[in-house]
């Protein structure tokens, strides 16, 4: 199994996919760390989502599910 070396922020994923960041945040809540979605905590209780390559693919699948209902 290859190790993940890079993460992409949810803001960058939204930019790449042409999606609204807030909508993606609502969807990303359904993903777990094993799905490739990580929560990163910064100073002053700031947090954001970051994705592995697999996480981006899993998020794309969730987008499709939310758009089509299946």
Biopython code that builds the backbone (N, CA, C, O; Angstrom):
import numpy as np
from Bio.PDB.StructureBuilder import StructureBuilder

atoms = [
    (1, "UNK", "N", (0.844, -1.178, 0.000)),
    (1, "UNK", "CA", (0.000, 0.000, 0.000)),
    (1, "UNK", "C", (0.891, 1.243, 0.000)),
    (1, "UNK", "O", (1.795, 1.366, 0.826)),
    (2, "UNK", "N", (0.637, 2.138, -0.906)),
    (2, "UNK", "CA", (1.418, 3.371, -1.002)),
    (2, "UNK", "C", (0.984, 4.357, 0.077)),
    (2, "UNK", "O", (-0.192, 4.435, 0.432)),
    (3, "UNK", "N", (1.935, 5.090, 0.579)),
    (3, "UNK", "CA", (1.629, 6.106, 1.577)),
    (3, "UNK", "C", (1.167, 7.385, 0.902)),
    (3, "UNK", "O", (1.627, 7.740, -0.184)),
    (4, "UNK", "N", (0.252, 8.065, 1.567)),
    (4, "UNK", "CA", (-0.198, 9.364, 1.087)),
    (4, "UNK", "C", (0.825, 10.405, 1.490)),
    (4, "UNK", "O", (1.205, 10.494, 2.658)),
    (5, "UNK", "N", (1.264, 11.182, 0.539)),
    (5, "UNK", "CA", (2.251, 12.218, 0.823)),
    (5, "UNK", "C", (1.672, 13.619, 0.696)),
    (5, "UNK", "O", (2.235, 14.576, 1.227)),
    (6, "UNK", "N", (0.568, 13.741, 0.005)),
    (6, "UNK", "CA", (-0.009, 15.060, -0.236)),
    (6, "UNK", "C", (-1.462, 15.099, 0.203)),
    (6, "UNK", "O", (-2.195, 14.117, 0.085)),
    (7, "UNK", "N", (-1.856, 16.248, 0.707)),
    (7, "UNK", "CA", (-3.243, 16.514, 1.049)),
    (7, "UNK", "C", (-3.678, 17.762, 0.301)),
    (7, "UNK", "O", (-2.866, 18.635, -0.005)),
    (8, "UNK", "N", (-4.963, 17.834, 0.015)),
    (8, "UNK", "CA", (-5.536, 18.980, -0.681)),
    (8, "UNK", "C", (-6.628, 19.552, 0.211)),
    (8, "UNK", "O", (-7.468, 18.805, 0.714)),
    (9, "UNK", "N", (-6.628, 20.865, 0.414)),
    (9, "UNK", "CA", (-7.663, 21.477, 1.244)),
    (9, "UNK", "C", (-9.011, 21.448, 0.533)),
    (9, "UNK", "O", (-9.089, 21.336, -0.690)),
    (10, "UNK", "N", (-10.057, 21.551, 1.327)),
    (10, "UNK", "CA", (-11.397, 21.540, 0.745)),
    (10, "UNK", "C", (-11.606, 22.760, -0.155)),
    (10, "UNK", "O", (-12.344, 22.694, -1.139)),
    (11, "UNK", "N", (-10.957, 23.865, 0.185)),
    (11, "UNK", "CA", (-11.056, 25.049, -0.670)),
    (11, "UNK", "C", (-10.460, 24.782, -2.049)),
    (11, "UNK", "O", (-11.013, 25.205, -3.063)),
    (12, "UNK", "N", (-9.344, 24.086, -2.079)),
    (12, "UNK", "CA", (-8.703, 23.749, -3.361)),
    (12, "UNK", "C", (-9.553, 22.754, -4.146)),
    (12, "UNK", "O", (-9.687, 22.872, -5.364)),
    (13, "UNK", "N", (-10.127, 21.772, -3.447)),
    (13, "UNK", "CA", (-11.005, 20.805, -4.115)),
    (13, "UNK", "C", (-12.201, 21.533, -4.727)),
    (13, "UNK", "O", (-12.589, 21.248, -5.860)),
    (14, "UNK", "N", (-12.786, 22.472, -3.981)),
    (14, "UNK", "CA", (-13.923, 23.237, -4.501)),
    (14, "UNK", "C", (-13.529, 24.002, -5.756)),
    (14, "UNK", "O", (-14.293, 24.066, -6.719)),
    (15, "UNK", "N", (-12.338, 24.578, -5.741)),
    (15, "UNK", "CA", (-11.839, 25.314, -6.907)),
    (15, "UNK", "C", (-11.660, 24.385, -8.107)),
    (15, "UNK", "O", (-12.063, 24.719, -9.221)),
    (16, "UNK", "N", (-11.062, 23.233, -7.880)),
    (16, "UNK", "CA", (-10.817, 22.266, -8.957)),
    (16, "UNK", "C", (-12.128, 21.760, -9.551)),
    (16, "UNK", "O", (-12.270, 21.656, -10.769)),
    (17, "UNK", "N", (-13.089, 21.444, -8.671)),
    (17, "UNK", "CA", (-14.349, 20.858, -9.124)),
    (17, "UNK", "C", (-15.395, 21.896, -9.520)),
    (17, "UNK", "O", (-16.433, 21.542, -10.079)),
    (18, "UNK", "N", (-15.138, 23.164, -9.239)),
    (18, "UNK", "CA", (-16.113, 24.205, -9.551)),
    (18, "UNK", "C", (-17.341, 24.133, -8.666)),
    (18, "UNK", "O", (-18.453, 24.411, -9.113)),
    (19, "UNK", "N", (-17.141, 23.759, -7.409)),
    (19, "UNK", "CA", (-18.245, 23.600, -6.460)),
    (19, "UNK", "C", (-18.149, 24.643, -5.353)),
    (19, "UNK", "O", (-17.093, 25.238, -5.135)),
    (20, "UNK", "N", (-19.252, 24.855, -4.662)),
    (20, "UNK", "CA", (-19.318, 25.768, -3.531)),
    (20, "UNK", "C", (-18.660, 25.129, -2.306)),
    (20, "UNK", "O", (-18.973, 23.991, -1.958)),
    (21, "UNK", "N", (-17.763, 25.847, -1.661)),
    (21, "UNK", "CA", (-17.039, 25.311, -0.508)),
    (21, "UNK", "C", (-17.995, 24.918, 0.614)),
    (21, "UNK", "O", (-17.863, 23.838, 1.189)),
    (22, "UNK", "N", (-18.944, 25.776, 0.928)),
    (22, "UNK", "CA", (-19.865, 25.491, 2.039)),
    (22, "UNK", "C", (-20.679, 24.225, 1.773)),
    (22, "UNK", "O", (-20.922, 23.437, 2.687)),
    (23, "UNK", "N", (-21.097, 24.031, 0.526)),
    (23, "UNK", "CA", (-21.850, 22.823, 0.172)),
    (23, "UNK", "C", (-20.966, 21.594, 0.324)),
    (23, "UNK", "O", (-21.418, 20.564, 0.823)),
    (24, "UNK", "N", (-19.712, 21.694, -0.102)),
    (24, "UNK", "CA", (-18.794, 20.561, 0.047)),
    (24, "UNK", "C", (-18.539, 20.242, 1.514)),
    (24, "UNK", "O", (-18.418, 19.073, 1.880)),
    (25, "UNK", "N", (-18.455, 21.260, 2.352)),
    (25, "UNK", "CA", (-18.273, 21.023, 3.788)),
    (25, "UNK", "C", (-19.453, 20.232, 4.330)),
    (25, "UNK", "O", (-19.267, 19.293, 5.104)),
    (26, "UNK", "N", (-20.660, 20.601, 3.932)),
    (26, "UNK", "CA", (-21.855, 19.867, 4.373)),
    (26, "UNK", "C", (-21.801, 18.405, 3.949)),
    (26, "UNK", "O", (-22.225, 17.526, 4.699)),
    (27, "UNK", "N", (-21.289, 18.142, 2.767)),
    (27, "UNK", "CA", (-21.187, 16.773, 2.263)),
    (27, "UNK", "C", (-20.031, 16.027, 2.925)),
    (27, "UNK", "O", (-20.164, 14.854, 3.274)),
    (28, "UNK", "N", (-18.908, 16.702, 3.095)),
    (28, "UNK", "CA", (-17.700, 16.062, 3.634)),
    (28, "UNK", "C", (-17.897, 15.534, 5.048)),
    (28, "UNK", "O", (-17.162, 14.648, 5.485)),
    (29, "UNK", "N", (-18.869, 16.060, 5.761)),
    (29, "UNK", "CA", (-19.157, 15.589, 7.114)),
    (29, "UNK", "C", (-19.449, 14.091, 7.112)),
    (29, "UNK", "O", (-19.232, 13.416, 8.118)),
    (30, "UNK", "N", (-19.936, 13.570, 5.998)),
    (30, "UNK", "CA", (-20.267, 12.149, 5.891)),
    (30, "UNK", "C", (-19.039, 11.254, 5.753)),
    (30, "UNK", "O", (-19.139, 10.041, 5.940)),
    (31, "UNK", "N", (-17.888, 11.827, 5.431)),
    (31, "UNK", "CA", (-16.675, 11.035, 5.219)),
    (31, "UNK", "C", (-15.888, 10.869, 6.514)),
    (31, "UNK", "O", (-15.909, 11.736, 7.388)),
    (32, "UNK", "N", (-15.202, 9.754, 6.616)),
    (32, "UNK", "CA", (-14.370, 9.421, 7.775)),
    (32, "UNK", "C", (-12.897, 9.485, 7.373)),
    (32, "UNK", "O", (-12.586, 9.522, 6.182)),
    (33, "UNK", "N", (-11.992, 9.498, 8.346)),
    (33, "UNK", "CA", (-10.561, 9.486, 8.014)),
    (33, "UNK", "C", (-10.165, 8.326, 7.101)),
    (33, "UNK", "O", (-9.321, 8.493, 6.221)),
    (34, "UNK", "N", (-10.762, 7.164, 7.302)),
    (34, "UNK", "CA", (-10.428, 6.025, 6.441)),
    (34, "UNK", "C", (-10.931, 6.211, 5.009)),
    (34, "UNK", "O", (-10.521, 5.487, 4.102)),
    (35, "UNK", "N", (-11.835, 7.201, 4.810)),
    (35, "UNK", "CA", (-12.305, 7.553, 3.468)),
    (35, "UNK", "C", (-11.380, 8.566, 2.798)),
    (35, "UNK", "O", (-11.578, 8.924, 1.637)),
    (36, "UNK", "N", (-10.369, 9.027, 3.536)),
    (36, "UNK", "CA", (-9.428, 9.992, 2.980)),
    (36, "UNK", "C", (-9.765, 11.439, 3.275)),
    (36, "UNK", "O", (-9.251, 12.345, 2.617)),
    (37, "UNK", "N", (-10.629, 11.668, 4.263)),
    (37, "UNK", "CA", (-11.004, 13.020, 4.668)),
    (37, "UNK", "C", (-10.492, 13.256, 6.080)),
    (37, "UNK", "O", (-10.890, 12.561, 7.014)),
    (38, "UNK", "N", (-9.614, 14.230, 6.233)),
    (38, "UNK", "CA", (-9.007, 14.516, 7.528)),
    (38, "UNK", "C", (-9.399, 15.911, 7.986)),
    (38, "UNK", "O", (-9.545, 16.822, 7.171)),
    (39, "UNK", "N", (-9.567, 16.075, 9.289)),
    (39, "UNK", "CA", (-9.794, 17.384, 9.869)),
    (39, "UNK", "C", (-8.471, 17.867, 10.426)),
    (39, "UNK", "O", (-7.829, 17.175, 11.215)),
    (40, "UNK", "N", (-8.067, 19.058, 10.011)),
    (40, "UNK", "CA", (-6.795, 19.636, 10.449)),
    (40, "UNK", "C", (-7.116, 20.797, 11.380)),
    (40, "UNK", "O", (-7.898, 21.685, 11.038)),
    (41, "UNK", "N", (-6.501, 20.781, 12.567)),
    (41, "UNK", "CA", (-6.740, 21.823, 13.557)),
    (41, "UNK", "C", (-5.566, 22.780, 13.597)),
    (41, "UNK", "O", (-4.408, 22.363, 13.624)),
    (42, "UNK", "N", (-5.878, 24.075, 13.602)),
    (42, "UNK", "CA", (-4.853, 25.106, 13.649)),
    (42, "UNK", "C", (-5.013, 25.950, 14.898)),
    (42, "UNK", "O", (-5.724, 25.566, 15.826)),
    (43, "UNK", "N", (-4.355, 27.097, 14.925)),
    (43, "UNK", "CA", (-4.443, 27.972, 16.095)),
    (43, "UNK", "C", (-5.846, 28.554, 16.249)),
    (43, "UNK", "O", (-6.622, 28.627, 15.296)),
    (44, "UNK", "N", (-6.139, 28.959, 17.467)),
    (44, "UNK", "CA", (-7.417, 29.619, 17.780)),
    (44, "UNK", "C", (-8.616, 28.772, 17.373)),
    (44, "UNK", "O", (-9.622, 29.292, 16.890)),
    (45, "UNK", "N", (-8.497, 27.459, 17.574)),
    (45, "UNK", "CA", (-9.583, 26.513, 17.282)),
    (45, "UNK", "C", (-10.026, 26.533, 15.822)),
    (45, "UNK", "O", (-11.140, 26.118, 15.503)),
    (46, "UNK", "N", (-9.166, 27.009, 14.948)),
    (46, "UNK", "CA", (-9.441, 26.986, 13.513)),
    (46, "UNK", "C", (-9.291, 25.547, 13.024)),
    (46, "UNK", "O", (-8.352, 24.854, 13.414)),
    (47, "UNK", "N", (-10.205, 25.098, 12.178)),
    (47, "UNK", "CA", (-10.069, 23.763, 11.598)),
    (47, "UNK", "C", (-10.549, 23.791, 10.151)),
    (47, "UNK", "O", (-11.359, 24.631, 9.756)),
    (48, "UNK", "N", (-10.028, 22.854, 9.383)),
    (48, "UNK", "CA", (-10.445, 22.740, 7.993)),
    (48, "UNK", "C", (-10.285, 21.302, 7.551)),
    (48, "UNK", "O", (-9.590, 20.514, 8.193)),
    (49, "UNK", "N", (-10.934, 20.967, 6.448)),
    (49, "UNK", "CA", (-10.853, 19.625, 5.889)),
    (49, "UNK", "C", (-9.722, 19.553, 4.878)),
    (49, "UNK", "O", (-9.457, 20.504, 4.142)),
    (50, "UNK", "N", (-9.063, 18.407, 4.861)),
    (50, "UNK", "CA", (-8.044, 18.117, 3.855)),
    (50, "UNK", "C", (-8.289, 16.699, 3.356)),
    (50, "UNK", "O", (-8.758, 15.840, 4.103)),
    (51, "UNK", "N", (-7.969, 16.463, 2.091)),
    (51, "UNK", "CA", (-8.273, 15.190, 1.454)),
    (51, "UNK", "C", (-7.044, 14.561, 0.828)),
    (51, "UNK", "O", (-6.183, 15.244, 0.273)),
    (52, "UNK", "N", (-6.985, 13.247, 0.930)),
    (52, "UNK", "CA", (-6.015, 12.479, 0.163)),
    (52, "UNK", "C", (-6.575, 12.347, -1.254)),
    (52, "UNK", "O", (-7.694, 12.784, -1.522)),
    (53, "UNK", "N", (-5.809, 11.752, -2.152)),
    (53, "UNK", "CA", (-6.327, 11.517, -3.510)),
    (53, "UNK", "C", (-7.578, 10.650, -3.459)),
    (53, "UNK", "O", (-8.555, 10.926, -4.155)),
    (54, "UNK", "N", (-7.551, 9.598, -2.633)),
    (54, "UNK", "CA", (-8.736, 8.751, -2.488)),
    (54, "UNK", "C", (-9.897, 9.538, -1.891)),
    (54, "UNK", "O", (-11.053, 9.327, -2.259)),
    (55, "UNK", "N", (-9.589, 10.438, -0.976)),
    (55, "UNK", "CA", (-10.624, 11.265, -0.366)),
    (55, "UNK", "C", (-11.328, 12.144, -1.380)),
    (55, "UNK", "O", (-12.546, 12.316, -1.317)),
    (56, "UNK", "N", (-10.570, 12.704, -2.320)),
    (56, "UNK", "CA", (-11.173, 13.519, -3.381)),
    (56, "UNK", "C", (-12.102, 12.655, -4.225)),
    (56, "UNK", "O", (-13.199, 13.086, -4.580)),
    (57, "UNK", "N", (-11.672, 11.447, -4.546)),
    (57, "UNK", "CA", (-12.523, 10.540, -5.333)),
    (57, "UNK", "C", (-13.782, 10.174, -4.557)),
    (57, "UNK", "O", (-14.869, 10.129, -5.132)),
    (58, "UNK", "N", (-13.650, 9.911, -3.260)),
    (58, "UNK", "CA", (-14.822, 9.600, -2.439)),
    (58, "UNK", "C", (-15.761, 10.798, -2.350)),
    (58, "UNK", "O", (-16.981, 10.631, -2.356)),
    (59, "UNK", "N", (-15.208, 11.991, -2.267)),
    (59, "UNK", "CA", (-16.038, 13.188, -2.244)),
    (59, "UNK", "C", (-16.783, 13.354, -3.567)),
    (59, "UNK", "O", (-17.956, 13.728, -3.569)),
    (60, "UNK", "N", (-16.125, 13.084, -4.679)),
    (60, "UNK", "CA", (-16.788, 13.143, -5.989)),
    (60, "UNK", "C", (-17.972, 12.182, -6.035)),
    (60, "UNK", "O", (-19.028, 12.520, -6.572)),
    (61, "UNK", "N", (-17.799, 10.985, -5.474)),
    (61, "UNK", "CA", (-18.898, 10.013, -5.437)),
    (61, "UNK", "C", (-20.059, 10.549, -4.607)),
    (61, "UNK", "O", (-21.220, 10.393, -4.985)),
    (62, "UNK", "N", (-19.748, 11.183, -3.473)),
    (62, "UNK", "CA", (-20.807, 11.754, -2.641)),
    (62, "UNK", "C", (-21.529, 12.894, -3.354)),
    (62, "UNK", "O", (-22.744, 13.039, -3.224)),
    (63, "UNK", "N", (-20.795, 13.690, -4.095)),
    (63, "UNK", "CA", (-21.421, 14.761, -4.873)),
    (63, "UNK", "C", (-22.437, 14.161, -5.836)),
    (63, "UNK", "O", (-23.560, 14.652, -5.948)),
    (64, "UNK", "N", (-22.044, 13.110, -6.521)),
    (64, "UNK", "CA", (-22.945, 12.433, -7.461)),
    (64, "UNK", "C", (-24.182, 11.898, -6.745)),
    (64, "UNK", "O", (-25.301, 12.044, -7.238)),
    (65, "UNK", "N", (-23.981, 11.285, -5.596)),
    (65, "UNK", "CA", (-25.103, 10.748, -4.819)),
    (65, "UNK", "C", (-26.058, 11.867, -4.415)),
    (65, "UNK", "O", (-27.274, 11.719, -4.532)),
    (66, "UNK", "N", (-25.516, 12.977, -3.945)),
    (66, "UNK", "CA", (-26.361, 14.091, -3.511)),
    (66, "UNK", "C", (-27.091, 14.745, -4.679)),
    (66, "UNK", "O", (-28.196, 15.261, -4.509)),
    (67, "UNK", "N", (-26.496, 14.728, -5.837)),
    (67, "UNK", "CA", (-27.145, 15.335, -7.006)),
    (67, "UNK", "C", (-28.226, 14.440, -7.599)),
    (67, "UNK", "O", (-29.271, 14.925, -8.031)),
    (68, "UNK", "N", (-27.975, 13.132, -7.620)),
    (68, "UNK", "CA", (-28.910, 12.219, -8.284)),
    (68, "UNK", "C", (-29.802, 11.460, -7.310)),
    (68, "UNK", "O", (-30.813, 10.882, -7.709)),
    (69, "UNK", "N", (-29.434, 11.462, -6.045)),
    (69, "UNK", "CA", (-30.205, 10.715, -5.063)),
    (69, "UNK", "C", (-29.810, 9.259, -4.968)),
    (69, "UNK", "O", (-30.408, 8.507, -4.199)),
    (70, "UNK", "N", (-28.786, 8.832, -5.755)),
    (70, "UNK", "CA", (-28.284, 7.454, -5.668)),
    (70, "UNK", "C", (-26.926, 7.327, -6.290)),
    (70, "UNK", "O", (-26.353, 6.238, -6.305)),
]
sb = StructureBuilder()
sb.init_structure("model")
sb.init_model(0)
sb.init_chain("A")
sb.init_seg("    ")
for serial, (resi, resn, name, xyz) in enumerate(atoms, 1):
    if name == "N":
        sb.init_residue(resn, " ", resi, " ")
    sb.init_atom(name, np.array(xyz, "f"), 0.0, 1.0, " ", f" {name:<3s}", serial, name[0])
structure = sb.get_structure()
